[in-house]
Amino acid sequence: MRIPRIYTDQLLVAQDTCELGKEAARHLVTVLRLKPGQPVCLFNGQGGEYSGEIVAASSKSVTVRTTHYNPDNRQSPLRTLLGIGISRAERFEWVLQKAAELGVTEIFPLYTERTEVKLKGDRENKKQARWHQVLASACEQCGRNLVPVLHNSQPLQDWLGTEADARLLLHHRTTANLQSLSAETPASVALLIGPEGGLSPSEIETGLASGFQAIALGPRVLRTETAPLAALSVIQWLWGDYR
């Protein structure tokens, strides 16, 4: 059986014990039916992972004894910055999950003219916590040890100054594609994608004026949850760790 991976925000040290809370206990004990003596892997998103063994288990908590540290992060050498218009809950969480699996480095939720979701105050804080949980769970599954950086939601205009070697704006009406870009391999890519309904014409013009380059991913119009996954996959194949 595959060794379960568990994210925890605690400080981890080799040859030490770590007590995991109710959610981890539910997954390990109730769902996977693990018992003391069985192996698990812990990571805290700060880099590397710790092999461990369950030493005590109940429905409310699990105690793990860490054994040794593995520094491998399975991180793409390409730094990818995804700026994406906030969409409805299920769609946006699905994008976060799959983007983490595809190696995205940083995620910037953006308010655009066509963003229908408005978050303020306590509701925004709860959403940020939920989104981080989605990213951490995706990393548990795919083997990443560095959780993608999730930035606070911000207006599109504030993000357009983001620096990267290549700055790309998905726009289905352009004729340019990724093959038309410079053959030089960038170390970082900023990728801008709109919400449901896409970016407005004025936002596209502003993005281009800010130095973004418009590209299309073929002749078909992709949904907001499909476009970033297609783009990230191609970008990783061209410049990342899919080669």
N, C-alpha and C positions, 0 to 999 in steps of 0.2 A: 504494500500500500504506500502511496505517496505520503511523505512526511508533511503534516500540516504546517502551514506558515501563519504566524499570528503577529499582527501589528500591535505594539503597545507604545504609549508615549513616555514610558518610564526610562530612567537611566539603566542601561544594561552593562554588565560586567561579566567576564568569563569566570567560571567557578564561583557562582553566587546563586542565590535563590530569588525568584521573582514571582509575586502573586498576581494572577490575572483575575479580572473581575467577572461579573455575571454574564456579559455577552460572550466573552471568550469561553467561559465555562459551558454555556448553553451549546456552543458550536462543538467544542471538544468532547464534552461528556454526553450531552443529550443527543446530538446529531451523529457524531462520529463514534460515540461509545468507547472513547479511549480510557485507559486505566493507568494507575501508577506503574512506572517502568517503561512506558512507551515513549518514543521520541517525538519531539516537536522542534520547530525552528522559530526563533523570535527575532524581530527587527523593530527599530524605533524610528525609521525614516531618516536617521542621521548618517547612515552609511554602514554597510556591512550587515552581517547577520550572525546570530548565535545559535549553535546547535544546543539542544537541551533534552531533558528527560522529565516527565511528569513524576513528581514525588508525592503529591496529594491531590485528590480530585473530589469535588462535590458538585451539586447542581448550581451552587452560588459562587464558587471560586476554584481556581486551579493553581497549584504551586509548581513551578518549574525550576529545576536546577540546571543552570547553563553549564556547558562543558567547554567548548572552544569557539573562537571567533573566526569567521570567514569574511575577508574584506571585499569580496566580489560584489559589485553593485548592479551588474548587467545593464549598465547605462550606455545609451547611444553616445558616440563621440560628437554627434551633431546637436547643438543647442537649438531647440525649437520653442518658439514663443507663440502660443495660440491666443489670439484675440478674437473672441466670438460673441456675437449678440446673444443675450440671455433669451432662452426659449422656455416653453412650458416644462414643468417639473420632470416628467418621465423622459422627455426627449433630451433635456439638458444633462440629466444624470447619466443617460446612456452615452452621450458624447464624452463626458468626463471619464467614465469607465473605460471606454474603448481607446480614448486618447492616451490614457495612462499605459494601457497594454501596448500601444504603438510607439511608446518612448518619448512622449511630449515632456519637455523640461519645465515649462511654466505656462500657466493658464490665466488669462485675464477676462473675466466676465464683463461684457460691455453693454451699456445702455445706448441704444440707437433710436433713430426716429420711428422705426417699426417694432421696437421692443414692446410687447404687450405686458410683460411681467414687471411690476414695480415693487422694489423691496426697500423698506426703510426701517431704521431702528432695530427693535428686538427681532422682527421678522427676518431682516437681513442677516443678523448675527446667527439665527437658527439655521438659515439656509447655508451660510458659510460653513458652519459646523457639519451640517449634513453632507455638503459637497466634499469636504475634507474626508469624511468617513467613507464616501463612495470611492475616492481616490486611493485611500489606504487599503480598502477591501480589494480593489483591482490589483494593487501591488502584491497583496497576499497571494492572489491567484497566479499572477504572471511571473513572479520571481524577482521583481524589482525591489531594491532595498532603499532607494531614495524616492520618497513620495514627491510627485510633481508639486512645485510651488504654486499655491492657489492665492492669487491676489484678490484684494477687495474689489467689489464691483465698482465700475467707474464709467463716466461718459466716454464715448468713442473719441471725441476730440482730445481728451487728456491722454489717450494711448497712442495717438498718431506720431508722437515724437519718439517712440520706442526705437532703440538702436539695434541694428542687426546687419550682418553682411549682405543678406538678401531680404527684401521686404516685399511680400506678395499679397495681392488682393484678389480674391476669387470673384470673377465677373464673367458670367456665361455668354455675354454678348461680345466679348473681345475675341480676336482671332489668334492672339498670342498663347503659347502653351509653355510648359516647363522645358521642352526641348529647345525653345528659342532663347533661353537664358544663356548667360555667359558659361563657358565650359569650365571656368575656374570654380573649384569646390569651396563653398562657403563654410565657415565654422559655425555660423548661426543663421537661423531663418525666422523671421516674424511673419506669421500667416494671419490674415484678416478675413473673417467670414461673418456674414450677416445673420440675423435671426430668421424666423419664418417671414417670408415676403422679401428677404434679401435686404441689402443696403439700398438706400434711396439714391437717385441720380446725384443729388447734391453731396451726399456722403462719399460716393465714388469719386466725384470730382475733387473733393477735399483730400481724400486719400491719395489720389494721383499727384495732387499739388504738393503733398507732404513727402513725396518720394517713393510711394508704393508703386509697384509694377503690377498691372492687371494681367491675370492669366485665366485661362479656361481649362476645365478638365473634360475635354471632349465636347460633342455637340448636344448632349442632353443636359437638362436642368436638374441639378441634384438638390435634394432636400437639405435643410440646415443640419440635420444629424448625419447625413451621408457625406456631405462635402468635406468636412474636416478629416474624416477617416480615410477617404480616398486620397486627399492631398497629403496627409501625413505618411501614408503608405508609400506613395510615389517618391516623396522627399527622402524617406529613409532608404529607399532603393537607390536613388541617385547619389545621395551624399552621406547617408548614415550607416547603420550596421546591418542593412539587408543585403549589402553587396557581397 
